């Protein structure tokens, strides 16, 4: 397995595993009702896990977004302050220059 195609190979492996599990369930030596109940229970279990994972990822993304916006706002504020300081310095020099001419 090459490093360049590792993700693609993993996807195919997982698809194969899921297909094998589905075929195994269809040929299981259980009654249809027991198999359907088992499938329903597992589906509910994985739905819950997926929901928890989604909530965790969403909260993490919101936290990261908040941190990024805070940093951006800080940079904007610093830029504005630097611009204001520069304008004040130029205005002071211009004022000093005009006063020295008079």
WOFEN-V633725 format. One record per residue. N is the residue number from 1. D_CENTER is the distance of its C-alpha to the mean C-alpha in Angstrom with 1 decimal. Layout:
N_D_CENTER / N_D_CENTER
This chain:
1_27.9 / 2_26.8 / 3_23.7 / 4_22.9 / 5_22.9 / 6_21.5 / 7_18.5 / 8_21.0 / 9_23.4 / 10_21.1 / 11_20.4 / 12_24.2 / 13_24.9 / 14_22.8 / 15_24.3 / 16_27.7 / 17_27.1 / 18_26.2 / 19_29.2 / 20_31.4 / 21_30.4 / 22_31.2 / 23_34.5 / 24_35.4 / 25_34.8 / 26_37.0 / 27_39.8 / 28_39.5 / 29_42.9 / 30_41.9 / 31_43.0 / 32_40.9 / 33_40.2 / 34_39.0 / 35_36.7 / 36_35.3 / 37_34.9 / 38_33.1 / 39_30.8 / 40_30.1 / 41_29.5 / 42_27.1 / 43_25.2 / 44_25.0 / 45_23.9 / 46_21.0 / 47_20.1 / 48_20.0 / 49_17.8 / 50_15.4 / 51_15.4 / 52_14.9 / 53_12.0 / 54_10.4 / 55_11.4 / 56_10.1 / 57_6.5 / 58_7.2 / 59_9.1 / 60_6.9 / 61_4.6 / 62_8.2 / 63_9.6 / 64_7.9 / 65_8.8 / 66_12.1 / 67_12.8 / 68_12.2 / 69_14.5 / 70_16.9 / 71_17.3 / 72_17.9 / 73_20.4 / 74_22.1 / 75_22.5 / 76_23.9 / 77_26.2 / 78_27.4 / 79_28.1 / 80_30.0 / 81_32.0 / 82_32.8 / 83_33.9 / 84_36.0 / 85_37.6 / 86_38.4 / 87_40.0 / 88_42.0 / 89_43.2 / 90_44.4 / 91_46.0 / 92_47.8 / 93_49.1 / 94_50.2 / 95_52.0 / 96_53.6 / 97_54.7 / 98_56.2 / 99_58.0 / 100_59.4 / 101_60.9 / 102_62.8
